Amino acid sequence: MMDYGEIIKTSRDYRGFLSKVLLGAPDDLKEDYLSPKDQLTLETAYLVLRKGLIVVKSRIRSEEKMRILDEMLVISYEAFLAGEEKKARYTLQEIMGIIWPSVRMRSKYEQEAKVRLGFNA
């Protein structure tokens, strides 16, 4: 069984993988370098994203914001499971904009994450 934690080692890796999930989820997450038994599922892709958040921590510098980003990943995953692809993808784009401000967009789901975590409640 593959250690999916090896997929993301740098913030550049994270951005690339986040983009892959944004464009490929929920059904097209195939990676050429993975064997058929190790191919990513929606669940494993989100586990990789959540575990990989650590590599962008230096860009965020706030534990609260890191928790918000993690919760936003949960929101996005749940949206894909519920068939709400637009919400799932927008949330991923919003995450990308928080980590890389040059691509920041209007916030829609960051507030939902804050409420779910009990921040600003």
C-alpha positions in Angstrom: 0.0 0.0 0.0 1.3 3.4 -0.9 2.1 6.1 1.6 0.1 8.9 0.1 1.9 11.4 2.4 4.9 11.1 0.0 2.9 12.9 -2.7 3.2 16.4 -1.1 6.6 17.6 0.1 6.6 21.3 -0.8 4.1 24.1 -1.1 4.5 23.8 -4.9 3.5 20.1 -4.6 0.5 21.1 -2.6 -0.6 23.7 -5.1 -0.2 21.2 -7.9 -2.1 18.5 -6.1 -4.9 20.9 -5.0 -5.2 22.0 -8.7 -5.5 18.3 -9.7 -8.2 17.7 -7.2 -10.0 20.9 -8.2 -10.0 19.9 -11.9 -10.3 16.1 -11.6 -12.6 15.4 -8.6 -14.7 13.5 -8.0 -14.0 10.9 -10.7 -10.8 11.7 -12.6 -8.0 11.5 -10.1 -5.8 9.0 -12.0 -2.1 9.4 -11.5 0.2 7.8 -14.1 2.9 7.1 -11.6 0.6 5.1 -9.3 -0.2 1.4 -9.8 -3.8 0.5 -10.4 -4.2 -0.7 -6.7 -2.8 2.6 -5.4 -4.9 5.0 -7.5 -6.4 7.9 -5.7 -10.1 7.9 -4.7 -11.9 11.0 -3.7 -11.4 10.0 0.0 -7.7 9.4 -0.3 -7.2 12.7 -2.3 -8.8 14.6 0.5 -6.7 12.8 3.1 -3.6 13.8 1.2 -4.8 17.4 1.0 -5.5 17.5 4.8 -2.2 15.8 5.7 -0.3 18.0 3.3 -1.5 21.3 4.7 1.5 21.2 7.0 3.8 22.2 4.1 2.0 25.5 3.6 1.9 26.4 7.3 4.8 28.9 6.9 2.6 30.8 4.4 -0.3 31.0 6.8 1.4 31.7 10.2 -1.9 31.2 12.2 -3.0 28.1 13.8 -6.6 29.3 13.7 -6.3 29.8 9.9 -4.8 26.4 9.5 -7.8 24.9 11.3 -10.1 26.9 9.1 -8.4 25.6 5.9 -8.7 22.0 7.2 -12.4 22.5 7.9 -12.8 24.0 4.4 -11.3 20.8 3.0 -14.0 18.9 5.0 -16.7 21.2 3.6 -15.4 20.6 0.0 -15.2 16.8 0.5 -18.7 16.7 1.9 -20.0 18.8 -1.0 -18.6 16.4 -3.5 -20.2 13.5 -1.6 -23.5 15.3 -1.7 -23.2 16.0 -5.5 -22.6 19.7 -4.9 -19.7 20.0 -7.3 -19.9 23.8 -7.7 -19.6 24.3 -3.9 -16.9 21.7 -3.7 -14.8 23.3 -6.4 -15.4 26.9 -5.2 -14.3 25.9 -1.7 -11.0 24.5 -3.2 -10.5 27.7 -5.1 -11.1 29.7 -2.0 -8.5 27.6 -0.1 -6.0 28.2 -2.9 -6.6 32.0 -2.6 -6.1 32.0 1.2 -2.8 30.2 0.8 -1.7 32.1 -2.3 -3.3 35.6 -2.1 -2.5 36.5 -5.7 -5.3 34.1 -6.7 -7.7 35.1 -3.9 -11.4 35.3 -4.7 -14.5 36.4 -2.8 -15.0 34.4 0.3 -18.1 32.2 0.5 -17.2 29.1 2.6 -14.5 30.4 4.9 -17.2 31.8 7.2 -19.0 28.5 7.2 -15.8 26.8 8.3 -15.4 29.4 11.1 -18.9 28.8 12.3 -18.4 25.0 12.3 -15.2 25.4 14.3 -16.9 27.8 16.8 -14.8 30.9 15.7 -16.7 34.2 15.5 -19.8 32.5 16.6 
